[in-house]
Amino acid sequence: MIARLPMYDWPELKEQHAAMWQHLAAVLREDLPADITVPELLTEDGDIVQQWCSSSLLVGQTCGLPFAQGLHKHTSLLGSPAYRLAGCNVGNTTV
C-alpha cells in the first residue's frame, strides 16, 4: 500500500508530516480490516500522478486543482490539513 503526503513536502514540514502519518496510521490500523496493510512510513519518491491513481494508494495528498480536474474520479476526499508556518496566515477551507 502507498501512503504519501507530497504537497508542501518542505524540509521544515518533514517532522510534522511524519508525526501526522504516525497518528493517522495508528488510527487506520485500529479501524481498517486486518487484511489492509497500513504502511509504517510514508512513501517519499515515485511518480505522484501514477500513485494518486494507483489501486495501491491508501492515503495521498493533492492540491485542490488536480483533485477538481479529475482526481476526484479516482479518489475520495478525506480532509484538508491546515498548516501553521511562521509568517503565514491561517487558511480557511470549506468542503
C-alpha positions in Angstrom: 0.0 0.0 0.0 1.1 3.6 -0.7 0.8 6.4 1.8 2.2 9.7 0.6 1.9 13.4 1.6 3.8 15.1 -1.3 2.2 18.5 -1.2 4.1 21.1 0.8 6.8 18.5 1.4 9.3 21.0 2.5 12.2 20.3 4.9 10.5 22.4 7.6 7.4 20.1 7.5 9.2 16.7 7.3 8.8 16.0 11.1 5.2 17.2 11.1 4.3 15.0 8.1 5.9 12.0 9.7 4.1 12.7 13.1 0.8 13.2 11.3 1.3 9.9 9.4 2.2 8.0 12.6 -1.0 9.2 14.3 -3.2 8.6 11.2 -1.6 5.2 10.6 -2.3 4.1 14.2 -6.0 5.1 13.8 -6.3 3.3 10.4 -4.7 0.1 11.9 -7.4 0.2 14.6 -10.3 0.9 12.2 -9.5 -0.9 9.0 -9.9 -4.6 8.4 -6.8 -6.6 9.3 -6.2 -7.6 5.6 -5.4 -4.0 4.7 -1.8 -3.2 5.3 -1.1 0.2 6.6 2.4 1.3 5.7 4.8 2.1 8.6 6.4 5.0 6.7 5.3 7.5 4.1 6.4 6.9 0.5 8.8 9.7 -0.5 9.5 9.0 -4.1 7.9 7.9 -7.4 5.5 9.4 -9.8 2.9 11.3 -7.9 0.2 11.1 -10.6 0.6 7.4 -11.0 0.5 6.9 -7.2 -2.7 9.1 -7.0 -4.4 6.8 -9.5 -2.9 3.5 -8.2 -5.2 0.9 -6.7 -2.4 0.5 -4.0 -3.0 4.1 -2.8 -4.2 4.1 0.8 -3.7 7.8 1.7 -2.4 10.5 -0.6 -2.4 14.3 -0.7 -3.1 16.7 -3.5 -3.8 20.4 -4.1 -7.4 21.3 -4.9 -6.8 21.9 -8.6 -5.6 18.4 -9.6 -8.5 17.0 -7.4 -11.1 19.2 -9.1 -9.7 18.5 -12.6 -10.1 14.7 -12.4 -8.6 13.0 -9.4 -12.0 13.1 -7.7 -13.0 10.4 -10.2 -10.3 8.0 -8.8 -10.1 9.0 -5.2 -12.2 10.2 -2.2 -11.6 13.3 -0.2 -10.8 12.5 3.5 -10.0 16.0 4.7 -8.0 19.2 4.3 -5.0 19.9 6.5 -4.4 23.4 7.9 -0.7 24.2 8.1 0.7 26.7 10.5 4.0 28.2 9.4 5.6 31.3 10.8 4.7 34.3 8.7 1.7 32.6 7.0 -1.9 33.5 7.7 -4.3 30.8 8.7 -6.3 29.5 5.7 -10.0 28.6 5.7 -11.4 25.7 3.8 -15.0 24.7 3.3 -15.9 21.4 1.7 
